[in-house]
């Protein structure tokens, strides 16, 4: 059970699907893990409890960072919390594993909320305002042979995520899938999604996928 300050989104099925994929990685004492959009800190906690050498949690919500810090303290786990926008505060560092469960729900417009719990899910008309930036930025903080794990809805264009990461030189595969019922937010937008052709009429489930992208370390002979 995670403590959660008001306004911090609780972990959902996508979080736990991503946490299982994270736990399958080799998180030994020498591994460095970055959790982008940490929220309540569930993924950072999973990495730290699995034995990662260092865990850094980044979020643009100060309440989310406070929640992560408190949850880590309660479990006597070491997690560094950093305020900032995606990889900006750590762009000069390198990580063996980068994990992210960013906002990815298609919204009515491209105006991202600047406060409130809606920041945890609203991601522009196509749901990709954060995903696209992560696809571009995250490879830059990966160590040689580093791994990126990212969760998203099929409503937000899985193929585009895969293509963008491959353009960055990463090898990409889908390592987990789950079909889950619409929650409150998606149910309220079902008619909007139907009108945009994102779902079939009457559809009230979405597919969540976890993509695993790997930077291959290539030795160059000179």
Helices and strands as residue ranges (DSSP letters): H 13-23, E 32-36, H 42-49, E 54-59, H 62-74, E 80-83, G 88-90, E 95-100, G 117-120, H 131-137, G 138-141, E 142-153, G 154-156, H 158-167, E 170-181, H 184-188, H 190-196, E 205-215
